[in-house]
Amino acid sequence: MLFTRIISIYDAKKAVDFNVLLAIVAALGIAKAINNSGVAESVAHLLMHVFEPMGAIGIIAGLFLVTCIYTEMITNNAAAAIVFPFEISVATQMGIDPRDFILTITIAASSSFATPIGYQTNLMVYSPGGYKFSDYFKTGIAINILVGVVTTLLVYYLFFLTRPLRFLFCLSS
């Protein structure tokens, strides 16, 4: 847009939300610390212990749940950055390609429906719409569950039942 002069450098600078950028950078640092400290490995063991009895579909659902909980409290980018080391550890423990779970995390990180604080657009309509925090929770939980079920089944089908379909998401090895 700068190259084609659609916007000026001044407008481009104004468009950058430095608070969001700072949250993402901080989350990346936290994610690195989580990975280096061994916390990712411990959380991965816990996830495996709780969800492994349900098989791969349980692990996918567990990763979705953990990511969804984080994204309701912090920004979606920060949630994805923090959960990513957990996902890699879980995949490594399962002996599968970590890329098989990336779709789960990206969709879960963008599924902030239960609180107004998890996603910028939720906050944008919070006050002008006259919504209460409980309004988001009442309708958002059902939407989170729906998206979680659909995502879990889709990822399980695409990456565990029909491996040849992986090319659809450009994730082939």
C-alpha positions, 0 to 999 in steps of 0.5 A: 500500500505504501509502494502504490501510494494508497496510504502515506507513511504517517497513516501506516504508522498510525494504523499500527497498534503498538499495544497489540504488537507489544503483547505479541512480542512479550508472548513470544518471549514468554513462549521461548521461556516456557519452552526453555524452562521445561514447562512446555514439556510438563504441560504436554505430559499433563495434556497427554495424561488427561486426554490420551485415553480418548486417543488423537481426537482427545489430544486435539480437543485438549489442545483446542481447549487450552488454546481457547482458554488462553485466548479468552484472557489474552490476545489471540496472537499471544495465546497461539505463541504461548500454546505453540511450545505445548503443541510441539511437545505433545506432537513429539511425545505422540511421535507425529508431525507437529504441523498436524496440530497447527490448524487446531491452535490457529482456529482455537486462538481465533475463537474468542467468543466468550469474553470481550477481552480476547479479541479486538473486535469484541472490545470494539462493540462492547461499549457501543452495543451496550453489552455486559460481560455475561452477554458474551459468556452466555452466547460465546460458550456455545459458539466456542463449543461448536467451533471446537467440535467442528475443528476437532473433527475436521483436524482428526479427519484431515490429518489422522484418517486421510493423510493424503489430504494434507496437501489441501493445507500445504502441509505436506512433508 
